[in-house]
Amino acid sequence: MRPLAVALTGLLLTSCFPIPAPDSRPPVLLDARVADDGGAVDLAFDEPVSTVEATGDVATGTAPTIAGSKVALPLPKTLEPGHPYHWSAEVADPARNVTSLAGRFYGPNDHPAQLRLNEVRIVGSADHPDFVELRAEAGGSLGGWTVEVRSSTSAVQKIVLPDRPVDPGDLVVVWAKAPGQDLGPLDQVWEASKGLPGTRGAVVLREAPGKAPVDGLVWAAKTGEGRALAQASGWPTGAELTPAGCTATRTWSRTDDPSVPWILTATGGATPGHPNKLTPWGGPTSSRKAPPKTKADSSDPAGAP
């Protein structure tokens, strides 16, 4: 009778503690980014990983490393700063549930230049297109530096600059379209796909895609409308410019005065690719020509009609 009692006890225990259902849920990706030292693509999952197979622009001769729920896909040391690359991977958990992944990254830059926004035109024309001008504050490579233009919280265009050297004081111009004018000796010029928004927008500058902005400019026709764009861009400022007065020949130019960092230049003061002209526009009356005199005007000293 003893074996039967043991068997019955086992049945009772089983009924009190149900056998858990087998794991059929694959790992979920929580984060993917290039490591700070540029040596790997780091992946983080919501559960431990047991195996991984990677292909694409990764160091195929070196096996990926696994540390619990974290995976590192090693990268070659010959990547070009700012150049787009792709990777793909199959990741399995201990229950052999597989997740297939693919992503893009940009070659890391270990000697980046230091840039700032320097001049911006938002109301362009065929011969004077929109542009964003950057100034190099310290020399290095442009590779990976990103100009991000936002017209709404969801509509954004990004221009990632290639690996090109610049020296302190060099100017880099990103045109909204191929300009219809002679650029002269400029060699640091790139073309964006779209123009800048004329009534409400934001431009931010990042050292690499996904990094926090290092500089920004926000504008809105109605006070406060640019705040949401600044927040969406990660630019921590409530200051915004008004587009009133902007034309194809009047641009926003950077000054060295921290109390007035930007001015709207006087008519004809746009200088893409050249040092800024810091003569400010004086408002509507500053560019208004005196009306031609009529016979009535010239005969009446007081100018009465």
Beta strands, then each sheet from edge to edge (+ up, - down):
strand 1: 29-34
strand 2: 40-45
strand 3: 51-56
strand 4: 65-67
strand 5: 70-74
strand 6: 84-92
strand 7: 98-106
strand 8: 114-121
strand 9: 131-138
strand 10: 140-141
strand 11: 146-150
strand 12: 156-160
strand 13: 165-166
strand 14: 171-175
strand 15: 189-191
strand 16: 200-206
strand 17: 213-220
strand 18: 252-254
strand 19: 262-264
sheet 1: 1+ 2- 5+ 4-
sheet 2: 3+ 6- 7+
sheet 3: 15+ 14+ 9- 8+ 18- 19+
sheet 4: 10+ 13-
sheet 5: 12+ 11- 16+ 17-
end
